[in-house]
Amino acid sequence: MTDQPDPMYDSPTYLMFEAVRLVRRTGARMFPGQPRLPHLLVLWCVARSGPLSQREVAERLRMDAGDLVGIVDALEKAGHVERRRDPEDRRRYALDATEDGRLFLGESLAARARLNEVLFAPLSPDERRQFRELLLRLLAHHDDRFAAPERDGARRPGAAQGGGAVPPPGREEAGQRTDTGSFMRDSASS
């Protein structure tokens, strides 16, 4: 047997893949029957920025429009979103979160915070912050949604200059926006 490093364990992409699988398994075990993260992302986007057309939601979340249809159907069936005629263009529908959807979203985000506590228990608070910052820097390099200004208005060093598109949930406090319309991040991670 040799002491050569395993190329899979040296691969950050493989380790991220396994981390995502861990998140899914742990989330399913902790919250059986709850919607998966894509459903929460769509509900979060509509609750934060709605009413929005399905095309706008797909663009903001960088989600395939075909995949979005089934998610919206499930959210509508659960009573979390409504499709309404867009008052500015009666030919299209706009999605909006219902009151039940907003309450469900709040409960789901709290559950995600508990999931984070379980998943990141082996890391110190400083290591969690550092891990989050490294992920944000990586994502901001490739996707301007993650380059949103911090609370104090200053940009993170090395962050790409980007538009006000919506970053993923778990990084904002409900109802808080910067004066430019982009969402602020808090210290929690998802």
Secondary structure as UniProt FT lines:
FT   TURN            7..10
FT   HELIX           12..30
FT   TURN            32..33
FT   HELIX           37..49
FT   HELIX           54..61
FT   HELIX           65..77
FT   TURN            78..79
FT   STRAND          81..86
FT   TURN            87..88
FT   STRAND          89..97
FT   HELIX           99..119
FT   TURN            120..122
FT   HELIX           125..142
FT   HELIX           144..146
FT   TURN            151..152
FT   TURN            157..158
FT   TURN            169..170
FT   TURN            174..175
FT   TURN            179..180
//
